């Protein structure tokens, strides 16, 4: 961590720009520590506040604009790809779509504070048909809130930042061991959570050709499309005869579904 302090001090806003750009492109290189350190240096008069916020904004707009345009071009396919490499791929699509449907473009104001959603929100905005001008307005506001809060945090506690960096430096290599251990424990927790989810799916899921077999045999299963409204707009294809019910309204419709036939739900 002390090396980070020296790096920001030596290269200033160039390090901030590069770190923010890489994080917003989706790489696992968190920019908040860099922004906090930069804020501490700005409080000591060694870096300019306004330039820090400007380079953070430019780096974010560059990355977010790329994701926005890719989302507009590739839509649902890009979202699935991004979620497939997340730590929670089985719920990622539904959760991110749910947040965007609930808050719309306003979700961009807090997206940077939510791990994972920060990368997925711009392509979601592009896939939803939002105008690029409105997207820039909201993502710029979110960037100022996110980067500004980190820089101000570093400035407000610049004395404490120096002491923390000194303490981590005194730990030497053990500081990295502690940080890596915490990250490893989190990954193991998410992996175990996913294993439990898959064990449940093995009991409850039905494969595509099995569903087709039921239909061809005249079993007439009840197929329910519980995808979000945005997901249906991006991909209007559906299983023939499927009923469209929002997942949030499913409990209210359960009693109306026939109890003497197989009921199959499908989502994104």
ChimeraX attribute file (.defattr): number of C-alpha atoms within 10 A of each C-alpha:
attribute: neighborCount
match mode: 1-to-1
recipient: residues
	/A:1	18
	/A:2	16
	/A:3	10
	/A:4	15
	/A:5	20
	/A:6	12
	/A:7	15
	/A:8	19
	/A:9	17
	/A:10	11
	/A:11	10
	/A:12	19
	/A:13	21
	/A:14	14
	/A:15	20
	/A:16	23
	/A:17	22
	/A:18	14
	/A:19	22
	/A:20	25
	/A:21	24
	/A:22	17
	/A:23	19
	/A:24	24
	/A:25	19
	/A:26	16
	/A:27	12
	/A:28	9
	/A:29	15
	/A:30	15
	/A:31	21
	/A:32	20
	/A:33	17
	/A:34	24
	/A:35	31
	/A:36	25
	/A:37	29
	/A:38	31
	/A:39	31
	/A:40	27
	/A:41	24
	/A:42	21
	/A:43	20
	/A:44	13
	/A:45	10
	/A:46	13
	/A:47	18
	/A:48	16
	/A:49	18
	/A:50	10
	/A:51	12
	/A:52	22
	/A:53	22
	/A:54	16
	/A:55	19
	/A:56	25
	/A:57	22
	/A:58	16
	/A:59	21
	/A:60	25
	/A:61	19
	/A:62	13
	/A:63	19
	/A:64	25
	/A:65	18
	/A:66	16
	/A:67	24
	/A:68	27
	/A:69	17
	/A:70	18
	/A:71	24
	/A:72	21
	/A:73	14
	/A:74	14
	/A:75	22
	/A:76	22
	/A:77	12
	/A:78	19
	/A:79	22
	/A:80	16
	/A:81	12
	/A:82	18
	/A:83	21
	/A:84	15
	/A:85	10
	/A:86	12
	/A:87	18
	/A:88	16
	/A:89	15
	/A:90	16
	/A:91	15
	/A:92	22
	/A:93	22
	/A:94	17
	/A:95	13
	/A:96	19
	/A:97	22
	/A:98	16
	/A:99	14
	/A:100	21
	/A:101	17
	/A:102	11
	/A:103	11
	/A:104	16
	/A:105	21
	/A:106	15
	/A:107	20
	/A:108	25
	/A:109	19
	/A:110	17
	/A:111	23
	/A:112	22
	/A:113	16
	/A:114	9
	/A:115	10
	/A:116	19
	/A:117	22
	/A:118	20
	/A:119	24
	/A:120	27
	/A:121	27
	/A:122	27
	/A:123	25
	/A:124	29
	/A:125	25
	/A:126	23
	/A:127	24
	/A:128	21
	/A:129	13
	/A:130	15
	/A:131	10
	/A:132	13
	/A:133	8
	/A:134	12
	/A:135	20
	/A:136	17
	/A:137	13
	/A:138	16
	/A:139	26
	/A:140	19
	/A:141	16
	/A:142	22
	/A:143	25
	/A:144	17
	/A:145	16
	/A:146	20
	/A:147	25
	/A:148	21
	/A:149	16
	/A:150	22
	/A:151	25
	/A:152	19
	/A:153	17
	/A:154	26
	/A:155	23
	/A:156	15
	/A:157	16
	/A:158	21
	/A:159	13
	/A:160	13
	/A:161	20
	/A:162	16
	/A:163	12
	/A:164	14
	/A:165	17
	/A:166	13
	/A:167	14
	/A:168	15
	/A:169	15
	/A:170	12
	/A:171	13
	/A:172	12
	/A:173	10
	/A:174	12
	/A:175	15
	/A:176	13
	/A:177	12
	/A:178	12
	/A:179	10
	/A:180	12
	/A:181	12
	/A:182	11
	/A:183	12
	/A:184	11
	/A:185	11
	/A:186	12
	/A:187	13
	/A:188	12
	/A:189	13
	/A:190	13
	/A:191	14
	/A:192	11
	/A:193	13
	/A:194	17
	/A:195	12
	/A:196	11
	/A:197	13
	/A:198	14
	/A:199	10
	/A:200	11
	/A:201	11
	/A:202	9
	/A:203	8
	/A:204	9
	/A:205	12
	/A:206	13
	/A:207	8
	/A:208	8
	/A:209	9
	/A:210	10
	/A:211	17
	/A:212	11
	/A:213	12
	/A:214	13
	/A:215	13
	/A:216	10
	/A:217	9
	/A:218	8
	/A:219	12
	/A:220	14
	/A:221	18
	/A:222	18
	/A:223	18
	/A:224	22
	/A:225	20
	/A:226	21
	/A:227	19
	/A:228	20
	/A:229	16
	/A:230	17
	/A:231	21
	/A:232	17
	/A:233	13
	/A:234	16
	/A:235	13
	/A:236	9
	/A:237	8
	/A:238	13
	/A:239	10
	/A:240	7
	/A:241	12
	/A:242	16
	/A:243	14
	/A:244	17
	/A:245	17
	/A:246	16
	/A:247	17
	/A:248	10
	/A:249	10
	/A:250	13
	/A:251	10
	/A:252	10
	/A:253	11
	/A:254	10
	/A:255	9
	/A:256	8
	/A:257	12
	/A:258	11
	/A:259	10
	/A:260	8
	/A:261	11
	/A:262	14
	/A:263	13
	/A:264	15
	/A:265	17
	/A:266	14
	/A:267	14
	/A:268	17
